[in-house]
Amino acid sequence: MKKALTILVAMLFLLVAVGVAYSAETTFNGQYKVRAWSTWNFDKKASAPTSERGLYTGYFDQRFRLTITHTRSEFLKAVVQLDLVEDTWGQQRNFRINNSTEGEFIRKAYIEFTLPKVGTFTVGKQPVVLGYGLAFSDSSGYLDGLKWANKWGPVAVSAMYFKGNDNVDEGITDEVYNRDTDAYLLDVAITPNDNHTIELFGGYVNYRTGMPVNHWNDYTLGADWDIINSDVGLVGIAYTGEIADMITLKGEFSYLFGRADLTNWGGPDDARLSGYNLYVDASYHNDLMRIGAAFVTGSGQTDSMYDANHLNINFLMADEFVFGNIIASGNGGLNDDFGAGLGFCDDIENLTAAKLYFNITPLCCDGKLSLNAAVIWARWTEHVGLNTVYDHPVNYYSDSAYNSWYGSKTDLGWEVDFGLSYEIMEGLTYTLATGVLFTGDSYDYTSAGHQQWGPMWMVNNELLYEF
């Protein structure tokens, strides 16, 4: 009898183990993307700065991304996302927007488990976006840490700690030498019903480095200053709403503040930090089209900064906010090796812009084709040019300095965007994104007389296979 009972218990344990194993689920999702990127006139040839030919840059790159999700139960799962980016061919392959050298092989890697009534814990490398990403966001694999989240009726709360960098040392000639970042964040989302969500967020970030850097968006200082220690706080509110199932409202206001210790500088060691961002977007939509208007503004640097008493900062980590194909096209922040700011206009610092946009899904193509377009007017929030905190907007790229013809102008120009997306077959999509920036007076410069910068354009062709 005991022997039979032992065999029965053993068989029961075996059945439970097999059942648990089969109840677990592992899924694989991925994408393969080939991109052809072309730009013109974002920089003049250093040997002939007065030439109207500008500088053409083009290349192909390819990306393979695989996401593996292992779900043990409704209370436990693990996620790993591998991201491999490689240049295929092209000229100037270290061009700024090409992230082949910046991409992380492990983009996400975390364990998520839920303790009933206590909350859900996420541990590991994970993405974070506060609001619409104007003040704090990252999906590039920079953040390792812990998040706790729970929900009580219409109120959801998340508390987070992340190590952005852990004493990164890429050599004393690299601008990220000994960079170290700790971030503490809190996010509260209130959803009174399915049509409205209010998000309140805030946090504290401590940033330390031991090498001359240009992350704080002033290019006149060069490499004569070090940010050794800085404390940055941020607060913000974001809103998403839907009215009558045809009008969508979105917006965010965020404010950053703090202080920094500087060395190798003749002024005070302590510098104040501040910056604000505002974004509003309203659109009308139905099953065939969407038409809308949006506005964004990011603060500029009003103080002279030449005594290092005040520095401007608009966002932290990698800025995920996108406004246009050229103007405010994403990236930037403390983890941007290139400093961000006025260079490629890829973030919102010192930017004020308004946009009219639309997208439409023609009836002729069974929903496979969508078209979109936008017109953007933009100016610098604060003056750029001679005798201002901000140098000529394209001095960042050039080997030779360009002086503003008008002294200090705020007219950035007009951008016209057009794009389309077509589903060739299930899982395979072609996307085209184009933009032309008709530069304003702030781009005019002096080089053997009055020179106009001329229009800038970009074309992005993308073939995406998802599985």
Residue, then its C-alpha position, 0 to 999 in steps of 0.5 A: m500500500k505504501k509503495a502504491l501510495t509513493i508511486l501515486v504521489a510521484m506520478l502526481f508530482l510528475l503530472v504537476a511538473v509537466g502541466v506547469a511546463y506546458s502552461a508556460e508560453t514562449t513567444f518570439n516577435g521580431q523585425y528586420k528593417v532596411r533603411a536608405w537615408s539621404t540628406w543635403n545641405f545640413d553642412k557646407k563643405a569646409s573647403a568651400p563654405t560659400s558654395e551653394r552645392g552644400l553637402y550630400t550624405g547618404y547611406f543604407d543601414q539595416r536593423f534586426r530586432l528580436t523580442i523573446t517573451h517567456t510567460r510562466s503565468e499571469f503573475l510572472k514573465a521575462v522579456v529580452q529584446l535583442d537589437l542589432v544595427e549595422d551599416t550596409w554601405g554609404q558615405q560618412r557612415n558616422f553621420r549623427i542620425n545613424n545610430s549604428t555605433e549607439g545602438e545597444f545589443i540588449r535593448k530590453a531585459y527584465i523580469e516582471f512579477t506580480l504579488p497580489k495586492v502588493g503590486t507589480f515589480t519590473v526588474g532589469k533593463q526597461p523603457v520609460v516614458l513620462g508624459y509624452g517624453l519632453a522631459f524624461s524618456d528612454s527606449s534605447g536600453y540605457l536604463d537598468g533598475l527597478k519599477w513598482a506599479n499598482k492600481w486602485g480603481p482609476v488611479a495607477v501609481s509607478a515608483m522607479y529607480f534607474k541607474g542610467n550609467d554606472n561609472v562609464d569609462e570609455g577613455i580619457t579622450d571620450e566625453v563620457y568618461n566616468r559618467d554616472t547617473d541615478a534617477y528616481l521617478l514617480d508617475v501617477a495616472i488618473t483615468p476617470n473614464d476610458n476617454h480621459t487620462i491625466e498623468l502627473f510625474g516628477g523625479y530627481v536625477n543625479y548626474r556625475t562625470g569627470m571629463p569635459v562635456n558639452h551636454w548642457n547645450d552651450y557650444t561657445l564654452g568649448a572643452d574648458w569646463d567639467i560638470i562634476n556633479s549635478d542635481v536635477g529635479l523635474v515635475g510635469i503634467a500630461y493629458t490625453g482626451e477623446i471627445a465624441d470619438m472624433i476629437t483627440l486632445k494631447g498635451e504636456f507641461s514639464y519643468l526642470f530645475g537644479r544645480a551643478d558644480l563646475t570646475n576649470w571655470g573662472g566663475p562660481d563653481d555652482a550653476r543653476l539649472s532650469g528649463y520648461n517644455l509645453y506641448v499641445d495637440a488637437s485633431y479631428h478624425n474619422d475612419l478615413m482621415r485625421i487633421g490636426a494642429a500642434f504647438v511646442t515650445g522649449s525654453g532657451q537660455t536667457d542668461s549670458m552664461y559667460d559667468a557660468n551662473h545659469l545653464n539651460i536643460n530641457f530634458l534628461m536621458a534620450d528624448e523620444f518626443v518627435f514633432g517633425n521629420i527634421i525639426a524636433s525629430g527626437n534624440g538628445g538629452l544627457n545621454d546624447d554624446f553629441g550635445a543636442g541643442l541647436g545642431f540638427c534641431d532634433d530636440i526641443e531646446n530653444l525651439t518654438a514651433a507650430k504645425l498643421y498636419f493630416n493623414i488619410t487612408p484612401l478607400c482604393c487600397d483596402g486600408k493598405l495605403s496611408l498618406n501624411a503631410a505636415v507644414i511646420w513654422a518654427r523659430w528659436t525661443e531665444h535669439v541665436g547669432l552674434n553676441t548671444v548664448y547660442d552660436h550660429p545654428v550650424n556652427y555645430y557641424s562645420d569645421s569653420a565658424y559661421n557668423s550670423w549676418y543679422g547679428s541675432k535672429t529668431d526665424l528658423g524657417w518653414e518645414v514641409d513634410f510628406g510621407l506614406s506607408y504601404e503594406i506590400m503584403e502581410g508583415l511587409t511594409y514600405t514607408l517613405a518619410t521626406g522633409v524640406l526645411f526652408t531656412g529662415d534669416s537666422y541661418d544666413y551667415t557672413s563668409a565673403g559677404h552675405q550668404q544664405w544657407g538655402p533649403m535642407w532636405m531629407v529622404n528616408n526610405e524604409l522596408l520593414y518585415e515583421f514576424 
